[in-house]
């Protein structure tokens, strides 16, 4: 795996403000269910090449993968016992536990993340979180995930300069907080490494930590990066883009599940 830790200097190019032309593999493309034996998950079928899910208990990203979902269990197949599970292979995985933090007056404080559902806006999904500070002030944060390829947001010169390849699968996570108090800073901890490159708005990451993954022989086989993506009264928007090696799945078609199942509620 090649790690390309790039930081994008042009923030306006790093996250599209309007949805890209993406064909969703499922309708509704956002749904709530137990997934991989984890409860209260929200899954986004962003593209045939990329699905992603979030744990609504921590308002945190869980993983992105290719292969879809096997819809099993009483709701989908009348079988009691099984629950839906992800199919295929993962591009990247998130972090367990609490991932949202806050500074007030320059000091780190406890902050609670509360899931507030989602809305569909111009064909894109916007995830809604409330970050509750110790003094009970509430900061609304919106996360807009989207599937993207390099040629949709970068010109040919940039693609060559950053050693990208047209057609690579990518995930954009755009965070927006319209009303952070002047004395506060909100940050989300993410795993930001990616096999073909990562791009963060200029100055948008802090407290980055490199974590080496070793095999049984003590050899480094992977390097992971944990980054805090932050927002405050001046920086209302911040973005992370990750590009991955393409995944080739076996020829057998993954189970698509019902096309309309009424599971797209926002809460």
N, C-alpha and C positions, 0 to 999 in steps of 0.2 A: 504494500500500500504506500502510495506517495502522498505525503502531507505537504500541502501548499498553503501556509498560513499568510494569506494576503489580506491587507486592510485597504478598502476602497476609499480613496480621497474625495470622490465626488458623491456626496450623500444623495443628491437628487436622482442620480442614476442607479443607486443601489436598491431601491424598492419602488416598483411601479405604484402610482397612486390610483390607477384605474385597472380593473381586472383585465387579464390577458385572454386571448382567444383560446380557451381550453375546453375540450369536450369532456364532460364528466362521464365516468363509466357507470354511473348509477343514479337513479332518481327515486327518492331524494338522495343527494350526495353527502348530506350530513345526517347522522343518526346516533342515537344513544342506545347502549346495550352493555351487558357484560361482555368483555373481550379478553381472551386468553386468561380466563378465570379472575380477571380484575373487574370490580364493580364500578359503576358510575363513570364509564368511559364515553367519550364523544369521539367519533371517527369521521374523517373527511376523505371521501373518495375523490381526490383532486384530479387525478389523471389515471389512465390505464397503466402508466409507468410509475405512479407514486400515490400511495395511500398514507395517511398519517393519523395519529390518535393522541388524545390528551386525557389525563386523569383529572376529573372535575373536583376531586377532593382537595388536591393541592394546586389546582389551576396550572398544572405543569405538563409539558410535552413528554410523551412516552416513547414513541418511535415513529420512523418513516420506513416504508417498505414497498416492495412490488409483489403483487400476487393476489390482492383482494382479501375477502373474508369468506369463510365457510359459515353460512347461516344455519345454525343447528339449534335444537332445543324446542321447547313447547310453543314458543311464539311463532317459529318459522316452519317446523316440521312435525309438530305435535309430539315429538319424542321428549320424554321427561328425563332430566339428568344432564345431557350435554348442553353446552352454551356456545355461542359464536367464538370462532378462533381465527387468527390471522393466518393467511397462506403465503407461501413464497419465502423471500429472503429480505433481510433488513438492510437499509442504507446506513442508518444511524439510530442510536437509542438515546433517550433522555436520562435524567437524573432522578433518583428516588428521594422522597422526603420533601421538606419545605424548600422551595426554590425562590421565593419572593422575600426581599429584604428592603429596609428603609433606613435612611439617615435623617435625623431631625436636629437642626442646629449643629451639624457637623459630627454628630455622634450616632453610632448604629443603635437602632432600637428594634424591638420585636414588632412584627407586622403580620397580620392575618390576611390570607388570600381567600376570598369568597367568590364562588362561581355564580354568575348572574345570567347564564344562558348564552344565546347567540342570536344574531340577526343575519338575514341574507340581504346583501346590498349590491345591486348591479351584477348579480350572478356570482358574487363572492361571499364567503362566510367570514363574519367578524365575531370572534370570541370575546366575551365580556367578563371582566374580573373587577371586583372591588378590593382594594388594598386598604385595610383598616389599621390606622396608626394607634399607638397606645392612648392618645387623648381622644380617641373615637372619631377623629376626622377620617373621611373616606375619600380615597383617590380612585377614580374610575380609570382602568387601563383596558384598551382594546387591542386585540391581536388579530391581524389579518394574514392567515397563511395562504400561500399560493404556489402552484407548480410553475416552473419556469425553465427555459433553456437559454444558454448563453446568448444566442443570436437575437433573442427577443429584447434584451436590455443592453447589450454591449455592441459596439461597432466592430468590424473586422480587425482593425488595428489593436483594439483593446483585447479582443479574444486571443490574438497572436501574442501580445505582450505578456498576458497573464497565463499563457500555456494552457488555454482552454481549447475545447473542440466543439464545434457546432453539434447540437443534438444531445449533449450531456443532460441527464435529468438533474433538476435542481429544486430546492425548496426555499422560498422566501418566507421569513417571519417578520412582519412589520408591526411594531408596537407604537401605540399612540396614546398619550395621556393629556387630554385637553386642559386640565386644571390641577396641576400639582402645586401645592402651597409653596410660597417663596422660600420657606426655611426647610423644605424637605427634598429628598432625593429618593426615587424608587428604583430598585434594581431587581432583575430576574437573572438567576444563575442558569446558564445553558452549557451544554456540551457543544462547542462551536467548531471542532475539527471536522474535516470532510476530505474524502479521498482525492478529489480533484480541485479543491480550492474553497476558501471561505472568504467572505467579504462582509465587513462591518462598517457602518457609517463612520466617517472620520472622527476619531475621539470618542466613539460610542461604546468602547469596552474598557473595563477597568478590572483590577485584581485578577488578571489572567494567571492560570496555573497550568503547567505542563505535567502530565501524568504518563509515565512510561509503563507499558504493559509488557510483561516478560513471559516467556514460555517456560516449560519445566527445566530447561537447561540454563535459565537465567539470561537468555538472549532477548533483547528488545524486539518485539514484533509489531508494536503499534505505539503511537503517541497520541494521547487525547488532550484536548485543551478545554478547560473550564473557564468561562468568561462571565462577567457580570455586565449585562446590557442595561444601561441606565437611562432614566428620564427625570427631568426636573422642570421648573417653571420656564426656563429658557430653551431646553431641548425637549420639545413635546413629542417628537417622533424619533425612532431609532429602528435600525433594521439589521437583520442577519440573513445572508444568502449562503447556502451551501450547495456545492455541485459534487456529484458522486459518479463513480464508475458505473456504467450501465450494467444492469442485471439481466442475464438470460435465463428464462425459466424453461422447464420441460415443455414439450409441445402440448401436453394435455391441458385443456382449457380449465382454469380455476372455476369453482362454483360461484356463479354470479349472484345468486340469491334473488328474492323477489324484487321486481323493479319498483313497485309501489307498495309500501307496507304501513304507511301512516306513522313511522317512527321518527319523523323529523321535527318533533316538538322542541321548543327552545328552552325548556327547563328540565 
